[in-house]
C-alpha cells in the first residue's frame, strides 16, 4: 500500500470503527455524529487507489502477505457497501471495521511483498488479479460464515451478548454469505481457466500437479457443491457455513504451502 495513503486510510477506518461501535453497541450513547457517508466514500477511493494502482502502474508487480491483507480488507468494504444496496446491514459495522482495521494494521507491519516475476503480460496479470480477488472473496465468505455460526449459537442459547443482538438477522447474513461464495466461485473459476491457459503456454500441459492447484481445485469443488446444494436442496444455516469454512481452509492451505515453498526457495538462493 502506498506509504502516503497508509496512515490516512488506517486513521479513517479506525474513526469509522469507533463511530459504529458507539452507535451500535453502546446504549444511550452521547457520541457525536460524524459524516459517515462522506468518510466511507473517501476511504473507499483512497484504499482502492492504493490497492489497485500497483496492478496498473508498476512494470514489475510486488505482492505478498501485506498486499493480500490490504486487498482483502478493501473487498470487505466493497461487500458491505454493495450489500447495503440490497439488505439492511445495520449492526454488521463493528465486526466489519474491527476486521478491516486488523488487516490494515498487519499490512502496515508486514514487509512489502516480493517481486512477481512471472506476471509480465496481460494474461498473467489477469490470472494473478483474478486469483487474488477470489482469495479475498473466500476470506470474506469465511468471516461471514463465522458470524453466522456465532449468531446461530447465541440465538439457540438465548444469549444476552450485545453483539449477538445487534448483528443483522441470520437470514440476511446467509444471503451475504452466498453472494460472497457465488462471486468468489466465479472468480476462482476464471482464475483456474486462465491458469490452465498459462500452464499450456509455458509447459505444454493444461494442468499443473502443484499443491496450490490441487488445493484450489478442491476448494472450487467444495464451493461449487455448496452452490448446487443451495439451489437444489436449500442448504442453509450452520451447514452452509461449515461448507464455506471448509472451502476457505483448503484454499488457505494451498496459499500457505506456496508461501512456505517460496520462502524456502528465497532462503536457498
QUIGIMO-V193313 format. One record per backbone hydrogen bond with DSSP energy under -0.5 kcal/mol. CO is the residue of the C=O (numbers start at 0). NH is the residue of the N-H. If there is no record, write none. Layout:
# QUIGIMO-V193313
<<CO,NH> <CO,NH>>
This chain:
# QUIGIMO-V193313
<<1,5> <2,6> <3,7> <4,8> <5,9> <6,10> <7,11> <8,12> <9,13> <10,14> <11,15> <12,16> <13,17> <14,18> <15,19> <16,20> <17,21> <18,22> <19,23> <20,24> <20,25> <21,25> <24,26> <25,28> <33,35> <34,38> <35,39> <36,40> <37,41> <38,42> <39,43> <40,44> <41,45> <42,46> <43,47> <44,48> <45,49> <46,50> <47,51> <48,52> <51,54> <51,55> <52,55> <52,56> <53,57> <60,62> <60,115> <62,113> <63,67> <64,68> <65,69> <66,70> <67,71> <68,72> <69,73> <70,74> <71,75> <72,76> <73,77> <74,78> <75,79> <76,80> <77,81> <78,82> <79,83> <80,84> <81,84> <82,85> <82,86> <86,88> <88,91> <91,95> <92,96> <93,97> <94,98> <95,99> <96,100> <97,101> <98,102> <99,103> <100,104> <101,105> <102,106> <103,107> <104,108> <105,109> <110,65> <113,62> <114,116> <115,118> <117,119> <120,124> <121,125> <122,126> <123,127> <124,128> <125,129> <126,130> <127,131> <128,132> <129,133> <130,134> <131,135> <132,136> <133,137> <134,138> <135,139> <136,140> <137,141> <138,142> <139,143> <140,144> <141,145> <142,146> <143,147> <144,148> <145,149> <146,150> <147,151> <148,152> <149,153> <150,154> <151,155> <152,156> <153,158> <154,157> <160,164> <161,164> <161,165> <162,166> <168,171> <168,172> <169,173> <170,174> <171,175> <172,176> <173,177> <174,178> <175,179> <176,180> <177,181> <178,182> <179,183> <180,184> <181,185> <182,186> <183,187> <184,188> <185,189> <186,190> <187,191> <188,192> <189,193> <190,194> <191,195> <192,196> <193,197> <194,198> <195,199> <196,200> <197,201> <198,202> <198,203> <198,204> <199,203> <206,208> <207,209> <209,213> <210,214> <211,215> <212,216> <213,217> <214,218> <215,219> <216,220> <217,221> <218,222> <219,223> <220,224> <221,225> <222,226> <223,227> <224,228> <225,229> <226,230> <227,231> <228,232> <228,234> <229,233> <235,238> <235,239> <236,240> <237,241> <238,242> <239,243> <240,244> <241,245> <242,246> <243,247> <244,248> <245,249> <246,250> <247,251> <248,252> <249,253> <250,254> <251,255> <252,256> <253,257> <254,258> <255,259> <256,260> <257,261> <258,262> <259,263> <260,264> <261,265> <262,266> <263,267> <264,268>>
